[in-house]
Amino acid sequence: MAKVKPFKGVRPPRHLVEKVVSRPYDVLNSEEARKEAEGNEKSLYHIIKPEIDFEIGFDEHDPKVYDKAVENFVKFQENGWLVQDDKEKYYIYAQTMNGRTQYGFVVGAWVNDYMEGRIKKHELTRRDKEEDRMKHVRVNNANIEPVFFAFPDNEELEKIIREETSKPAEYDFIAPDGFGHTLWVIEDEATINRITELFDAIPNLYIADGHHRSAAAALVGAEKAQNNPDHKGDEEYNYFLAVAFPASHLNIIDYNRVVKDLNGLSEDEFLQALSNNFIVEDKGEEIYSPSGLHNFSLYLGGKWYSLTAKPGTFNDDDPIGVLDVTVSSDLILRDILGITDLRSDKRIDFVGGIRGLGELKRRVDSGEMKMALALYPVTMDQLMNIADSGNIMPPKTTWFEPKLRSGLVIHKLD
């Protein structure tokens, strides 16, 4: 069962929230962070991307950079830019994009649930990325940034969301990207206890986004337990920071592919090769979006094409085989274009659907890429089925938007 707890959040005073909060550390590079934080000493980037406080090009993995994160985290608290709540609470965090709002609970998630597989993952993690975040959690003795979870819908938790969000919000602002972010603090003791009980009856939580952060946070918690001779199991380090959303609130966006060449084929030969496994239809110059599962959109030579996978080319009874990312990876990228490793092949790049299909057209028309392939997005049900069956999704399958803002609530490990 999913064990969660309230905690004494560390967060900005209301009047400073927009100065402090930032995008997550992994969605922008050091130079972008430097630019976004320019002239703002209160920006969380000074803690999560502390290399911006060094000269351009300074190694972000240098021990001095991690030390700087700690120094800045202490400074933020001393200056009152981050303040710890006086008692343990839950929080509700809402994100609004294109008129649609999703509501999640900010909780302390139990390390053992991750270690024992009740917090389920659908992606592989890379040890080097885990190690970087583990160092960051260790040195700050805090989870500065949350992990993004989903859980199966629960009517009573929905009711609590409705009741709590009818009250005045603690924070309510529009970020520079145009997405809305709102946070409510749950003060009522009975409601707090009930949330804990309701989560305790939910069998599993699912990592939607932030596999490396989840691994790092859980591994540091487990490490602290192992190194503490007086470990009892109720210490704060047994929990890590997460925002858990009902699955029906979440919307996975498409994650598309652009490829540099046709593996020696002419455009006609490539289209001919596609026709073995797909019904290929010329859609002209108007942007064409995939119409549903097993339908793909191809942009090539200034034209859009609909590709519909023929029966027998996919397996609807196999949680991985049914995915369009599997169909396209096997039948187009591997069999025709000779791209076998999506993680390392330099001939392919990936474009999050948030950028729109116009971005695919732009990259092909510029001559940088030869063709683009748009996929119908994965559903939350597919994601949970894959996690439940112990399978791992192929690389670059899911894109969640909007991203969680970092710095709204921080969780200390002591």
Secondary structure, 3 states (H helix, E strand, C coil): CCCEECECCEECCHHHHHHHCECCHHHCCHHHHHHHCCCCCCCCHHHHCHHHHCCCCCCCCCHHHHHHHHHHHHHHHHCCCCEECCCCEEEEEEEEECCEEEEEEEEEEEHHHHHCCCEECCCCCCHHHHHHHHHHHHHHCEECCCEEEEECCCHHHHHHHHHHCCCCCCEEEECCCCCEEEEEEECCHHHHHHHHHHHHCCCCEEEEECHHHHHHHHHHHHHHHHHCCCCCCCCHHHEEEEEEEEHHHCCEECEEEEECCCCCCCHHHHHHHHCCCEEEEEEECCCCCCCCCCEEEEEECCEEEEEEECCCCCCCCCCCCCCHHHHHHHHHHHCCCCCCCCCCCCCEEEEEHHHCHHHHHHHHHCCCCCEEEECCCCCHHHHHHHHHCCCCCCCCCCEECCCCCECCCEEECC
